Amino acid sequence: MSRIYARIAGIGHYVPPARLTNHDLERIVETSDQWITERSGIKERRIASIDENTSDLGYKSALKALEDAGMKAEDIDFIVSATNTPDMIFPATGCLEAAKLGLKAPCFDVQAGCPGVIYALEVARAFIESGIYRNVLVITSEVLSRFVNWKDRTTCVLFGDGAASYVLTASSEPGFIGSCLSGDGSLGDLLKFPAGGVREPASEYTVKNHRHAVFMQGREVFRYAVSYMAKASLKALERSGLSPQDIDWVVPHQANKRIIDATMDKLGLPHEKAYVNIDKYGNTSVATIGIALSEMKEKGLLKRGQNVLIVSFGAGFTWGAIVFRY
Ligand code: ACO
């Protein structure tokens, strides 16, 4: 029997229309367009409207991915949703997205920091390659603007809202060809959202002290991100039987332009081989890679047959990379 591969049949993204520029932020916290641009590469980010939740963004991107795949919601066997900013603790955002799609199918969430997208795609791949499901919808969506402390200039300037979805399908042609997932939970304190769970339930104290927001030791996260994104990329390439030079595009997690450049240097690749759109959207966590891929497809940059490396690092810490032939 010939091998079953998982292949991307469709991709789509949705970002809310409202833009928050660095100059807008200058009026909110003590910062400057120059500092944010030089330190991160970000110029503006999108902000969801008050009546838009993570599942709404995810649903809108899913419709676009289905259209791109030429499929209907009922063609989907399984939904894997990745987010760090769920609508609620439960039910899972994936279930809310399935309901919006009018789909009764198995659905659940993957929560693994920004690399939740890599983990979710790997879950989908495993179900497809094992022959259990044929068509899997992977939804990546975040409304980080409601999870940051707008008085903390070290974090609030970095994040944005957005969503992207992928339809993965079973194919006799590759497809996903190599990957690497990894993590180190002992470093979790460096990047966390401490309150609202069992350890620090919501209280007057947690609200007053902005405990329902992202806490990050940026310099440390930066250091680990560069090292582990490069390592994961090389491992995924090795498992694919490819070298960095065989890759047409690197589509990295968009957390900081300097992290991307340093990772490309470690891979020995020119910076131009990485697709970068952090200037327009900031860090949308799980959604950055899909927004980039979808935008590349719209621009005609992503073509069938190209070898693509996607790689991410984030809260957990978790990290991972996938090499696929588009
Ligand atoms: N505007 C102006 N000054 C600022 C700002 C700001 N928005 N933020 C910090 N500063 C100041 C700091 O207070 C500090 O001042 P000091 O020297 O007087 O103490 C100075 O700028 C330098 O601060 P650093 O933190 O050292 O700046 P750095 O060059 O490291 O850049 C940044 C900070 C952009 C956060 C960087 O460290 C980074 O990108 N880290 C990684 C972020 C990341 O990858 N997150 C990953 C995933 S997120 C997820 O998983 C959900």
Boltz pocket constraint, residues with backbone or C-beta under 6 A from the ligand:
constraints:
  - pocket:
      binder: B
      contacts: [[A, 30], [A, 31], [A, 32], [A, 35], [A, 36], [A, 39], [A, 40], [A, 84], [A, 113], [A, 114], [A, 115], [A, 153], [A, 154], [A, 155], [A, 157], [A, 191], [A, 217], [A, 218], [A, 219], [A, 220], [A, 221], [A, 222], [A, 225], [A, 255], [A, 256], [A, 259], [A, 283], [A, 285], [A, 313], [A, 314], [A, 315]]
      max_distance: 6.0
